[in-house]
Amino acid sequence: MLPIEFADIPQGSPLSPLLYVYYNADLVEWKIDGNSGALDFVDDFNAWVVGSDAEQNTKAIQDTIIPHAEQWSRRSGATFEVDKTSLIRFTRRPVLNDPPNLRFGDTEITPSQSVKVLGVTLDTKLAMDEHISKVTIEGLKPSYRYKP
């Protein structure tokens, strides 16, 4: 087989979104229901589980989502930036015991108080305070003010 000399597509090519969907299809091929799901947009992959306790949810992520992502990475040749990987726990009840952290390859992932998903900052209580504060500050900058 001859090597492909130019294996990329130009920035802004109309083929890019279609090829991206095809390339990542098996990463996000995941049934979204009341227990779990996954979605992605460009290079942001998000997956979640829903359950009655944080320890059970962490185990479900560790045993299903992470191996799935690692297998996809090996098959596709793509890599995850583990330092950009985050874990957040949304709960209405206080967590009594510290659930285990996640492991992605050799990296331990500890829970965060907030994460950014497609430009929206989510906090553990889904109060949106941090997000509202950030966008308010950004909106008050002189460059965003209306200029007649």
N, C-alpha and C positions, 0 to 999 in steps of 0.2 A: 504494500500500500504506500502511495506517495504521501509525504507530509503536506498539509495544507499551509500555503505560504501566508495567507491573511485570514486567520480564523475568527476575527472579530467583525462586528458590524459598526458602522459609523454612529457617533453620538446623534440622537434624535431621529434615527431611522424609524419609519413607520412599522418595520418588522419587529423592533425591539420588544414592545409589549406582548406580542403574540409568541415570540420565541421564549420570552421570560416565563410566561404562563406554562408553556410546554416543558421547559427545563425544570421548573419547580413543582410541577403538578403532583408528583408522588410524595413530595415533602408535606404538602398541605392537603393531600387526599385523606380527609378525616371527617367523619360524620360529626356534625355539630348537633348536640342534643343537650338535655338538662344535666348531663354528667361531665362532658368534656367537649373540646373543640380546638380548632386551629385555624389561623388565617395568616396571610402575609400580604405585604404590599412592597413592591420593589425588593429591597434587601432587609426588610423587617419581618421576622417570623415570630408569631405569638401563638402560644398554646396554653390551654388551661384545663383544670379539672375542678369539679364541684363535689363536695362531700361534707360529711358531718363533723370531721375533725381534721386539724392541720397535719397531724402525723400521717393519717391515712392518705390525705391529698398529696403530701410530699412523696410518700412511697409510690403512689400511682404515677406521679411525674417521673420519678427516678426509674421506675420499672417499665414504663411504656413510652413516654414522650422523648426522653433523652436517648434511649437506645434507637428509637426510630430516626431521630435527627442525626445521630452518629452514623447509622447505616446509610442514610441518604448521602451524607457527606462523603463517605468512602466510595459509594457508587458514582456520584456525580463529579467528584474531584473538587467540589466547592468546600470552603472552610468556614467555620463559624468563628467570629471574634468573641471568644469566651469572656474577655474582659468587658464586653458590652452586654453580656447575658445577665439578666436580673430575675429575681424572684420576689414576688410580693404576695402577701396573704391578706385577703379581704375577709373580715369576719365581724359578726355582730356581737360575738361573745369574746371575753378575754381568753387568751390562750394560757392555760394553766401550766402546762409543761412546755419546755422548749423543744419543738419538733426538730428532727435532724435537718441539717443543711443539705443542699443538693450537691452532687458531684457531676461535673461535665468534663470528661477526660481526667486530667490531673488537677483540675481546678475545683476548689470548693466555692459554692455560691451561697452566700448568706442572704437572708431576707432584707429587703429595703423598705423604708418607710414610704417611698414614692417611686414611681417609674414613669417614664415618658413613652407613650404609645401613639405613634403617628401624630406627634406634636401636642398631644394632650397629656398633662401631668395628672396621674391618678395616685391618690394616697390610700392608705389602708382602710380608712373609714368612708372612702368615696365622697368626701366632703367637698372636694374641688378647691379648697382654700388656696393651696399653693399655685394651682393653675390660674385661678382668677387673679391672684396677686401678680404673677408673672405677666399675664397678658394686659393687665391694667397698667403696669409700669411701662411696658412696651408701647401701649397705645397712647400714653401721655408724653412720649418723647416728641420733641418739636418736629421731627421728620414725618410724623404720622398725622399731624394736625392739618385740618382743612385750610387750603390756601386759595382764596377766591381769585 
